[in-house]
Amino acid sequence: MTLRNKDKFIIYQIFTRIFSNQNTTNQYSGDLAVNGSGKFNDINHAALKSLQKFGITHVWYTGVIAHASLTDYSAHGLPADHPLIVKGKAGSPYAIRDYYDVDPDLAENIENRMQEFEDLVERTHQQNLQVIIDFVPNHVARSYRSTARPKGVKDFGENDDVTQGFHPQNNFYYIPNKEFIVPEGPEPLVEVQHPYHEVPAKATGNDVFSAQPSAYDWYETVKLNYGVDYLNHRSTHFDPIPSTWHKMYEILAYWTSKGVDGFRCDMAEMVPVEFWGWVIPQIKELNPNILFIAEIYNPSLYHQYIAQGHFDYLYDKVGLYNTLRPLMEGRGDANDLTRIWQQESGDISEHMLRFLENHDEQRIASEFFAGDPWIAVPAITLSATMHTGPFMLYAGQELGVNPQIAEGFQGHDGRSTIFDYWGIPEMQEWINGGQFNLRKMKKGTKELRAFYAELNQLITSQEAIHSGAFYDLQYVNINGQSRNYDGSRLYSFLRHTDHQKLLLIFNFDRQQTFQTSVKIPYHAWHEVMGLDQPEHYTLQPIFRNEGKSERIEATGIIEEGIDLKLQPLQVCIFMIERKKQ
């Protein structure tokens, strides 16, 4: 048996502020005192042990680094930010206001907040789990000012020449002689005591080079300057190395020294690939095993950000997620799955991070998506098993979290809020006063979680899944080649190593049962997998078979195919085994 592929691990994303919050008030746009917040210390040994037993290997703690907020910690030298440049009372975790500090909301003892984070890292490691945090390189909060930076570290903008819109050694972009104008539209969430002044105005995080961004822009953030002159044909000025590059290296080195095992890099494609190619090898000199995951949405850049940028993994949102979601919604075409791996990610599949939920996406169970968490069974199973790359779950996905009301700034949009103080009822049942057990869970929630646990076990224990090659069977079954095989609703493939061969078949249709047949071509059976005559083999179900062990004879699998009855949303995974003599 070969060793587990290092690429096939399972990330569990925790939005730290809401993950362990046991406050059930959930007042619309409630402040910290009313709605409460989860804490680092709440993520205790019981929580982490439960995740490890569930099959998780890595925990992505989201919202760790100090960010803009309307909560006043003036007593600790951390005043609230101006209400006109904060989204939500809790604020966006992607509007960083101090790269060298952690969010005080997450600490029980504010003065001891960094130690509480370091203790969480230690607890996580004690359960053989690795720690990932966000790195937000493209932009910072408009209020950015580091009070926690180490001695000798210069702050962003400290030496900028603000008379120049662009200078390679400036940290920000400026609109000279213009004052920032707060966009029209968003109503402040608290009383505005005085106007917000910013002169000269800085460019906004989503590349808006105007003194007045719109309410739909990332107006609460400012763009960082990596030496690209956006208003002059995007000309690059990388020699000498821009100041921002050096400062970002210091930040990454700082968090690496805290024992962090990886960084999920926010909007990585908005930062020049040359920077990543410069900084990632240097951080890997500090820790050769540290991971870099790119949030990236432009498939034309995938190969460049791996080969030149040295990223370990990339988001597979535009390809696989965007193909599976329509299938889950009763639309789409399963044949598109072939196109995705052939045209976008097939030769870099081990680098693609697959998921169906994260903090940016709508919850599967919500009315804005599938409306039922069980509809995800074929899509999430395919996402986890199609190739050897990593797989991610968003905390609560396994519990069928379904946001049904507006929490505040987030609005009612099918997502769990990232801007507001809130508690999640489905999570609170699992938390159960800090015990993190199933005693308060509803029967349906337990069953859903058990499905995800079985899936996690499958992908980390079955060699063909975590380390095997992939062979698409769609081409030999569609267009009438196999009886009643509807390529728009069904999909099939092989995963195989020298030691294990698996056949996987998926029915994405919500209503239709298919009495069909599935073939494996001669080339795949004999030449690729190295098997002899099919009559010497049986197919043993190994997933979701509820203890049943009905073997299927492989005789005829090449010419006629094997007969199968696929129920709506059914997944069949068979191990191809040689008959015992």
C-alpha positions as CSV (number, residue, x, y, z in Angstrom):
1,M,0.0,0.0,0.0
2,T,1.4,3.4,-1.0
3,L,1.5,6.3,1.4
4,R,-1.3,8.8,1.4
5,N,-0.9,11.5,-1.2
6,K,0.1,14.7,0.5
7,D,-2.3,16.6,-1.6
8,K,-5.5,14.7,-0.5
9,F,-6.3,16.4,2.8
10,I,-9.5,17.9,4.1
11,I,-9.8,21.5,5.2
12,Y,-12.5,22.6,7.6
13,Q,-13.1,26.4,7.4
14,I,-14.1,28.0,10.7
15,F,-15.4,31.5,10.6
16,T,-14.1,32.1,14.1
17,R,-16.4,34.8,15.3
18,I,-19.6,32.8,14.7
19,F,-18.3,29.2,14.9
20,S,-18.5,28.8,18.7
21,N,-20.8,31.6,19.6
22,Q,-23.4,30.1,22.0
23,N,-25.4,33.4,22.3
24,T,-28.9,32.7,20.9
25,T,-30.2,36.3,20.9
26,N,-29.6,36.9,17.2
27,Q,-30.9,40.4,17.1
28,Y,-30.8,42.1,13.7
29,S,-27.6,44.1,13.5
30,G,-27.0,43.5,17.2
31,D,-23.7,44.6,18.7
32,L,-21.2,42.5,20.6
33,A,-22.9,43.0,24.0
34,V,-26.3,41.8,22.6
35,N,-25.4,39.0,20.1
36,G,-22.0,37.9,21.4
37,S,-19.0,36.4,19.7
38,G,-17.1,33.1,19.6
39,K,-13.7,33.1,21.2
40,F,-10.4,31.4,20.6
41,N,-10.8,29.6,23.9
42,D,-14.2,28.2,22.9
43,I,-12.5,26.1,20.3
44,N,-11.4,23.6,23.0
45,H,-9.9,20.1,22.9
46,A,-13.4,18.6,22.6
47,A,-14.1,20.6,19.4
48,L,-10.8,19.8,17.8
49,K,-11.0,16.1,18.8
50,S,-14.4,16.0,17.3
51,L,-13.1,17.4,14.0
52,Q,-10.1,15.1,14.0
53,K,-12.4,12.1,14.5
54,F,-14.7,13.5,11.7
55,G,-11.8,13.2,9.3
56,I,-10.5,16.7,9.2
57,T,-6.8,17.3,8.7
58,H,-6.5,21.1,8.4
59,V,-8.5,23.9,10.1
60,W,-8.7,27.3,8.3
61,Y,-9.4,29.9,11.0
62,T,-11.1,32.8,9.2
63,G,-11.1,36.3,10.6
64,V,-8.2,35.9,13.0
65,I,-6.2,39.1,12.1
66,A,-7.4,42.4,13.5
67,H,-9.9,44.1,11.2
68,A,-12.1,47.2,11.0
69,S,-15.0,47.1,13.5
70,L,-17.5,49.3,15.2
71,T,-16.8,47.7,18.6
72,D,-15.0,50.1,20.9
73,Y,-12.0,48.7,22.7
74,S,-10.6,52.2,23.6
75,A,-9.7,51.0,27.1
76,H,-7.2,48.7,25.4
77,G,-6.0,51.2,22.9
78,L,-8.2,49.9,20.1
79,P,-11.0,52.5,19.4
80,A,-13.9,51.7,17.0
81,D,-13.4,52.6,13.4
82,H,-15.3,55.4,11.7
83,P,-18.9,54.1,11.0
84,L,-18.8,55.4,7.4
85,I,-16.0,53.0,6.4
86,V,-17.1,49.8,8.1
87,K,-19.4,47.1,6.8
88,G,-21.5,45.7,9.6
89,K,-21.0,46.2,13.3
90,A,-18.5,43.4,13.6
91,G,-16.8,44.4,10.3
92,S,-15.4,42.5,7.4
93,P,-12.4,40.2,8.3
94,Y,-11.0,41.2,4.9
95,A,-10.6,44.9,5.9
96,I,-7.4,44.4,8.0
97,R,-6.5,47.2,10.3
98,D,-3.4,45.7,11.9
99,Y,-1.5,42.8,10.3
100,Y,0.4,42.1,13.5
101,D,-2.6,41.8,15.8
102,V,-5.6,39.5,16.3
103,D,-9.3,40.4,16.5
104,P,-10.0,41.4,20.1
105,D,-13.6,40.1,19.7
106,L,-12.1,36.6,19.7
107,A,-10.3,37.0,23.1
108,E,-11.7,36.4,26.6
109,N,-8.8,38.6,28.0
110,I,-8.2,41.4,25.5
111,E,-4.7,42.1,26.8
112,N,-3.8,38.4,26.4
113,R,-5.4,38.0,22.9
114,M,-2.3,37.0,21.1
115,Q,-1.5,34.3,23.7
116,E,-5.0,33.0,23.4
117,F,-4.5,32.6,19.6
118,E,-1.1,30.9,20.1
119,D,-2.8,28.6,22.6
120,L,-5.4,27.7,20.0
121,V,-2.6,26.9,17.5
122,E,-1.0,24.6,20.1
123,R,-4.4,22.9,20.9
124,T,-5.0,22.4,17.2
125,H,-1.5,20.8,16.7
126,Q,-2.1,18.5,19.7
127,Q,-5.0,16.9,17.8
128,N,-2.7,16.4,14.8
129,L,-4.5,19.1,12.9
130,Q,-2.8,21.8,10.9
131,V,-3.6,25.6,11.1
132,I,-4.4,27.8,8.1
133,I,-5.2,31.5,8.4
134,D,-6.0,34.2,5.9
135,F,-3.4,36.4,4.3
136,V,-5.0,39.4,2.8
137,P,-2.4,40.9,0.5
138,N,-4.3,43.1,-1.9
139,H,-5.9,45.7,0.4
140,V,-6.2,46.9,4.0
141,A,-8.9,48.8,5.9
142,R,-9.0,52.6,5.3
143,S,-8.3,52.9,9.0
144,Y,-5.1,50.8,8.8
145,R,-2.6,51.6,11.5
146,S,-0.5,49.0,13.2
147,T,0.0,49.4,16.9
148,A,1.2,45.9,17.5
149,R,4.0,45.7,14.8
150,P,7.4,44.6,16.1
151,K,10.0,47.2,16.9
152,G,11.8,48.4,13.8
153,V,9.0,47.5,11.4
154,K,7.7,50.5,9.4
155,D,4.0,50.9,9.0
156,F,2.2,50.9,5.6
157,G,2.2,54.4,4.1
158,E,4.7,55.7,6.7
159,N,7.2,56.8,4.0
160,D,4.8,57.4,1.1
161,D,5.0,60.4,-1.1
162,V,1.3,61.3,-1.1
163,T,1.8,64.0,-3.8
164,Q,2.2,61.2,-6.4
165,G,-0.7,59.0,-7.5
166,F,1.8,56.2,-8.2
167,H,5.4,55.7,-7.0
168,P,7.0,52.2,-7.0
169,Q,8.1,52.6,-3.4
170,N,4.7,53.9,-2.1
171,N,2.5,51.4,-0.3
172,F,-0.7,53.0,-1.4
173,Y,-2.2,54.6,-4.6
174,Y,-3.4,58.1,-4.2
175,I,-5.7,60.5,-6.0
176,P,-3.7,63.7,-5.5
177,N,-5.5,66.8,-4.2
178,K,-8.8,64.9,-3.9
179,E,-10.6,64.1,-0.7
180,F,-12.2,60.7,-0.3
181,I,-16.0,60.9,-0.6
182,V,-18.0,58.2,1.2
183,P,-20.3,56.5,-1.3
184,E,-23.9,57.2,-1.3
185,G,-26.3,54.4,-0.2
186,P,-25.2,52.6,2.9
187,E,-26.8,54.0,6.0
188,P,-24.4,54.2,9.0
189,L,-25.1,51.5,11.6
190,V,-24.4,53.8,14.6
191,E,-24.6,57.6,15.1
192,V,-21.9,59.5,13.1
193,Q,-20.2,61.9,15.5
194,H,-18.0,63.6,12.9
195,P,-17.3,63.4,9.2
196,Y,-14.7,61.0,7.8
197,H,-11.7,62.8,6.3
198,E,-9.1,61.2,4.0
199,V,-6.9,63.6,2.0
200,P,-5.6,62.7,-0.4
201,A,-8.0,59.9,-1.2
202,K,-6.5,56.5,-1.6
203,A,-7.5,54.0,-4.4
204,T,-10.1,51.5,-3.3
205,G,-9.3,47.8,-2.8
206,N,-11.1,46.5,-5.9
207,D,-9.0,48.7,-8.2
208,V,-11.2,51.8,-8.2
209,F,-8.9,54.8,-8.8
210,S,-11.5,57.4,-7.9
211,A,-12.1,59.6,-4.9
212,Q,-15.7,58.4,-4.7
213,P,-16.2,54.6,-5.1
214,S,-19.7,53.2,-5.3
215,A,-21.6,51.5,-2.5
216,Y,-21.0,48.2,-4.4
217,D,-17.2,48.7,-4.3
218,W,-14.9,47.6,-1.5
219,Y,-15.1,51.2,-0.3
220,E,-14.0,50.2,3.2
221,T,-10.6,49.1,1.9
222,V,-7.6,50.7,0.1
223,K,-5.5,49.0,-2.5
224,L,-1.9,48.1,-1.8
225,N,0.8,49.0,-4.3
226,Y,3.1,46.2,-5.4
227,G,4.8,48.3,-8.1
228,V,2.2,48.1,-10.8
229,D,1.1,51.4,-12.4
230,Y,-2.5,50.6,-13.2
231,L,-3.2,53.9,-14.8
232,N,-0.2,53.7,-17.1
233,H,-0.9,50.5,-19.1
234,R,-0.3,48.4,-15.9
235,S,3.5,49.0,-16.3
236,T,5.5,47.2,-13.7
237,H,8.3,48.6,-11.6
238,F,9.8,45.6,-9.7
239,D,13.5,46.7,-9.6
240,P,14.4,47.7,-7.0
241,I,12.0,45.5,-5.0
242,P,9.0,47.6,-4.0
243,S,8.6,48.5,-0.3
244,T,5.3,46.6,-0.1
245,W,7.0,43.4,-1.0
246,H,9.4,43.6,1.9
247,K,6.6,44.5,4.3
248,M,4.5,41.6,3.2
249,Y,7.4,39.2,3.6
250,E,7.8,40.5,7.2
251,I,4.1,39.8,7.9
252,L,4.2,36.3,6.5
253,A,7.4,35.5,8.4
254,Y,5.7,36.9,11.6
255,W,2.7,34.5,11.3
256,T,4.9,31.6,10.3
257,S,6.8,32.1,13.5
258,K,3.5,31.7,15.4
259,G,3.3,28.1,14.2
260,V,0.8,28.7,11.4
261,D,1.0,25.9,8.8
262,G,-0.5,27.6,5.8
263,F,-2.1,30.7,4.3
264,R,-5.2,31.1,2.3
265,C,-4.3,34.1,0.2
266,D,-7.3,36.4,-0.4
267,M,-7.8,37.5,-4.1
268,A,-4.3,36.3,-4.9
269,E,-4.7,37.1,-8.6
270,M,-5.0,40.9,-7.8
271,V,-1.4,40.8,-6.6
272,P,1.3,40.4,-9.3
273,V,2.5,36.8,-9.7
274,E,6.1,38.1,-9.6
275,F,5.6,39.0,-5.9
276,W,4.4,35.4,-5.1
277,G,7.3,34.0,-7.0
278,W,9.6,36.1,-4.8
279,V,8.0,35.7,-1.4
280,I,6.7,32.1,-1.3
281,P,10.2,30.4,-1.7
282,Q,11.5,32.7,1.1
283,I,8.8,31.7,3.5
284,K,9.3,28.1,2.6
285,E,12.9,28.5,3.7
286,L,11.5,29.2,7.1
287,N,9.1,26.3,7.0
288,P,9.4,24.0,3.9
289,N,6.0,22.4,4.7
290,I,4.0,25.6,4.8
291,L,1.1,25.8,2.4
292,F,0.0,28.6,0.2
293,I,-3.6,28.5,-1.2
294,A,-4.7,31.0,-3.8
295,E,-8.2,32.4,-4.1
296,I,-8.2,32.8,-7.8
297,Y,-11.0,33.0,-10.4
298,N,-9.2,33.3,-13.7
299,P,-8.4,29.9,-15.3
300,S,-6.0,31.5,-17.8
301,L,-3.7,32.3,-14.8
302,Y,-3.8,28.9,-13.1
303,H,-0.6,27.5,-14.5
304,Q,1.3,30.7,-14.0
305,Y,0.3,31.0,-10.3
306,I,1.5,27.4,-9.8
307,A,4.7,27.4,-11.9
308,Q,5.9,31.0,-11.5
309,G,4.0,32.0,-8.3
310,H,4.8,28.7,-6.4
311,F,1.3,28.3,-5.0
312,D,0.6,24.8,-3.7
313,Y,-3.2,25.0,-4.3
314,L,-5.7,27.1,-6.2
315,Y,-9.5,27.5,-5.7
316,D,-11.5,25.4,-8.1
317,K,-14.5,27.8,-8.1
318,V,-14.8,28.8,-11.8
319,G,-14.4,25.3,-13.1
320,L,-15.8,22.5,-10.9
321,Y,-18.0,24.5,-8.5
322,N,-19.6,26.4,-11.3
323,T,-20.3,23.2,-13.2
324,L,-21.7,21.3,-10.2
325,R,-24.0,24.0,-8.9
326,P,-26.3,24.1,-11.9
327,L,-26.6,20.3,-11.7
328,M,-27.6,20.7,-8.0
329,E,-30.2,23.2,-9.0
330,G,-31.8,20.9,-11.5
331,R,-30.1,22.5,-14.5
332,G,-26.7,22.0,-16.1
333,D,-25.1,19.1,-18.0
334,A,-22.9,16.4,-16.5
335,N,-21.0,16.2,-19.7
336,D,-19.5,19.6,-18.9
337,L,-17.5,17.8,-16.1
338,T,-15.4,16.3,-18.9
339,R,-14.8,19.6,-20.4
340,I,-13.6,21.1,-17.1
341,W,-10.9,18.6,-16.5
342,Q,-9.8,18.5,-20.1
343,Q,-9.6,22.3,-20.7
344,E,-8.9,23.8,-17.3
345,S,-7.6,21.7,-14.5
346,G,-6.8,18.1,-15.7
347,D,-3.0,18.4,-15.8
348,I,-2.9,20.4,-12.5
349,S,-5.8,18.6,-10.7
350,E,-3.6,17.8,-7.7
351,H,-3.3,21.5,-7.2
352,M,-7.0,22.3,-7.2
353,L,-8.9,22.8,-4.0
354,R,-12.5,21.6,-4.4
355,F,-15.5,22.8,-2.3
356,L,-19.2,23.5,-2.5
357,E,-19.3,26.0,0.4
358,N,-17.2,28.7,1.9
359,H,-17.8,32.1,3.5
360,D,-18.3,33.7,0.0
361,E,-20.8,31.2,-1.3
362,Q,-24.4,30.5,-0.5
363,R,-25.2,27.6,1.8
364,I,-26.4,24.5,0.0
365,A,-29.5,24.2,2.2
366,S,-30.6,27.7,1.6
367,E,-33.5,28.7,-0.6
368,F,-31.0,30.6,-2.8
369,F,-29.1,27.4,-3.7
370,A,-30.4,23.8,-3.5
371,G,-32.9,24.2,-0.7
372,D,-32.0,20.8,0.7
373,P,-28.6,19.7,2.0
374,W,-29.1,16.1,0.7
375,I,-29.2,17.3,-2.9
376,A,-25.5,17.8,-2.5
377,V,-24.7,14.1,-2.1
378,P,-23.6,13.4,-5.7
379,A,-21.9,16.8,-6.2
380,I,-19.9,16.8,-3.0
381,T,-18.9,13.2,-3.4
382,L,-17.7,13.9,-6.9
383,S,-15.9,17.1,-5.7
384,A,-14.1,15.0,-3.1
385,T,-13.2,12.0,-5.3
386,M,-12.6,13.1,-8.8
387,H,-8.9,13.8,-8.5
388,T,-6.1,13.7,-5.9
389,G,-6.2,17.4,-4.8
390,P,-7.5,18.7,-1.4
391,F,-11.1,19.1,-0.4
392,M,-12.8,21.7,1.8
393,L,-15.9,21.9,4.0
394,Y,-17.3,25.1,5.5
395,A,-18.2,24.7,9.2
396,G,-21.9,23.8,9.4
397,Q,-22.1,22.4,5.9
398,E,-22.2,19.0,7.4
399,L,-25.1,20.1,9.6
400,G,-27.2,21.6,6.9
401,V,-26.8,25.2,8.1
402,N,-29.6,27.2,6.4
403,P,-29.6,31.0,7.0
404,Q,-33.2,32.1,6.9
405,I,-33.2,35.7,8.0
406,A,-31.1,38.8,7.5
407,E,-28.5,39.1,10.2
408,G,-27.6,42.7,9.6
409,F,-25.3,44.2,6.9
410,Q,-25.0,40.8,5.3
411,G,-28.7,40.8,4.4
412,H,-30.8,37.7,3.6
413,D,-28.8,36.1,0.8
414,G,-28.3,32.5,1.7
415,R,-24.9,33.1,3.2
416,S,-23.8,33.0,6.8
417,T,-22.8,36.5,7.7
418,I,-19.2,37.7,7.7
419,F,-20.1,41.2,8.8
420,D,-22.3,40.8,11.8
421,Y,-22.3,39.3,15.3
422,W,-24.4,36.1,15.2
423,G,-25.0,32.6,16.4
424,I,-25.8,29.6,14.2
425,P,-28.5,27.3,15.7
426,E,-27.3,24.2,14.0
427,M,-23.8,24.8,15.3
428,Q,-25.1,25.5,18.8
429,E,-26.7,22.1,18.9
430,W,-23.3,20.5,18.2
431,I,-21.5,22.8,20.7
432,N,-23.8,21.7,23.5
433,G,-22.3,23.9,26.1
434,G,-18.7,23.3,24.9
435,Q,-19.0,19.5,24.8
436,F,-19.1,19.3,21.0
437,N,-21.1,16.1,20.8
438,L,-24.3,14.9,19.0
439,R,-26.6,14.7,22.0
440,K,-28.7,17.7,21.1
441,M,-28.7,17.2,17.4
442,K,-31.8,16.3,15.5
443,K,-32.0,12.9,13.8
444,G,-31.7,14.4,10.3
445,T,-28.7,16.5,11.2
446,K,-26.9,13.4,12.7
447,E,-27.6,11.5,9.5
448,L,-26.2,14.3,7.3
449,R,-23.1,14.6,9.5
450,A,-22.7,10.8,9.3
451,F,-22.7,11.0,5.5
452,Y,-19.9,13.6,5.5
453,A,-17.9,11.6,8.0
454,E,-18.2,8.5,5.7
455,L,-17.1,10.7,2.8
456,N,-14.1,12.0,4.7
457,Q,-13.2,8.5,5.7
458,L,-13.5,7.3,2.1
459,I,-11.2,9.9,0.6
460,T,-8.5,9.5,3.2
461,S,-8.5,5.7,3.5
462,Q,-9.0,4.5,-0.1
463,E,-5.7,4.5,-1.9
464,A,-7.3,4.9,-5.4
465,I,-9.0,8.1,-4.2
466,H,-6.2,9.8,-2.4
467,S,-3.4,8.7,-4.7
468,G,-4.8,7.1,-7.8
469,A,-5.1,8.0,-11.5
470,F,-8.3,9.2,-13.1
471,Y,-10.1,7.8,-16.2
472,D,-13.2,9.4,-17.5
473,L,-15.8,6.9,-18.7
474,Q,-18.3,9.4,-20.1
475,Y,-17.1,9.2,-23.7
476,V,-17.8,5.4,-24.0
477,N,-21.3,5.5,-22.4
478,I,-23.0,8.6,-23.9
479,N,-24.9,9.1,-27.1
480,G,-26.7,5.8,-27.0
481,Q,-23.6,3.6,-26.5
482,S,-24.9,2.4,-23.1
483,R,-28.6,1.7,-22.5
484,N,-30.5,4.6,-21.0
485,Y,-27.3,6.4,-20.0
486,D,-28.2,10.1,-20.0
487,G,-24.9,11.9,-20.1
488,S,-26.6,15.2,-19.1
489,R,-27.6,13.7,-15.7
490,L,-25.2,10.8,-15.2
491,Y,-21.4,10.8,-14.9
492,S,-18.9,8.0,-14.3
493,F,-15.2,7.5,-14.0
494,L,-12.4,5.2,-12.7
495,R,-9.8,5.9,-10.0
496,H,-7.0,3.4,-9.9
497,T,-3.6,2.4,-8.5
498,D,-1.6,-0.8,-8.9
499,H,-3.3,-2.0,-5.8
500,Q,-6.9,-0.8,-6.0
501,K,-9.4,-0.1,-8.8
502,L,-12.7,1.8,-8.2
503,L,-15.7,2.6,-10.4
504,L,-17.7,5.6,-9.5
505,I,-21.1,6.5,-10.9
506,F,-23.3,9.5,-10.1
507,N,-26.9,10.4,-10.8
508,F,-27.4,14.2,-10.4
509,D,-31.2,14.1,-11.2
510,R,-33.5,15.0,-8.3
511,Q,-36.5,13.0,-9.6
512,Q,-35.5,10.4,-12.2
513,T,-34.4,6.8,-11.6
514,F,-32.2,5.4,-14.4
515,Q,-32.3,1.7,-15.3
516,T,-29.1,1.9,-17.2
517,S,-25.8,0.2,-18.0
518,V,-22.2,1.4,-17.6
519,K,-19.3,0.2,-19.7
520,I,-15.5,0.2,-19.1
521,P,-13.7,0.2,-22.4
522,Y,-11.2,-2.5,-23.4
523,H,-8.3,0.0,-23.2
524,A,-9.1,1.1,-19.7
525,W,-9.8,-2.4,-18.4
526,H,-6.8,-4.3,-19.9
527,E,-4.2,-1.7,-20.8
528,V,-4.7,1.1,-18.2
529,M,-5.7,-1.0,-15.2
530,G,-3.9,-4.2,-16.2
531,L,-6.8,-6.5,-15.5
532,D,-7.4,-9.8,-17.3
533,Q,-10.8,-11.2,-18.4
534,P,-13.8,-9.4,-16.7
535,E,-15.5,-12.7,-15.7
536,H,-12.7,-13.1,-13.1
537,Y,-13.9,-10.0,-11.3
538,T,-16.8,-8.7,-9.2
539,L,-17.8,-5.2,-8.2
540,Q,-18.1,-4.7,-4.5
541,P,-20.0,-1.6,-3.2
542,I,-18.0,0.3,-0.7
543,F,-19.9,3.6,-0.1
544,R,-23.3,4.3,1.4
545,N,-24.3,0.7,1.1
546,E,-25.7,0.5,4.7
547,G,-24.1,-2.8,5.4
548,K,-25.3,-4.4,2.2
549,S,-22.7,-6.4,0.3
550,E,-24.3,-7.2,-3.1
551,R,-21.5,-8.0,-5.5
552,I,-22.1,-7.5,-9.2
553,E,-20.5,-9.8,-11.8
554,A,-18.1,-7.9,-14.1
555,T,-18.8,-10.2,-17.0
556,G,-19.8,-8.2,-20.0
557,I,-18.6,-4.9,-18.6
558,I,-16.6,-4.1,-21.8
559,E,-19.1,-5.0,-24.5
560,E,-22.6,-4.5,-22.9
561,G,-21.8,-2.9,-19.6
562,I,-23.1,-3.8,-16.2
563,D,-26.8,-3.2,-15.4
564,L,-27.5,-0.7,-12.7
565,K,-30.6,0.9,-11.2
566,L,-29.6,4.4,-10.1
567,Q,-32.1,6.2,-7.8
568,P,-32.4,10.0,-7.8
569,L,-29.2,11.6,-6.4
570,Q,-27.5,8.2,-5.9
571,V,-23.8,7.6,-5.8
572,C,-22.4,4.2,-6.5
573,I,-18.7,3.4,-5.7
574,F,-17.5,-0.1,-6.5
575,M,-14.2,-1.8,-5.8
576,I,-13.2,-4.0,-8.7
577,E,-12.0,-7.2,-7.0
578,R,-10.7,-10.5,-8.4
579,K,-12.8,-13.5,-7.5
580,K,-11.3,-15.8,-4.9
581,Q,-10.3,-19.1,-6.5
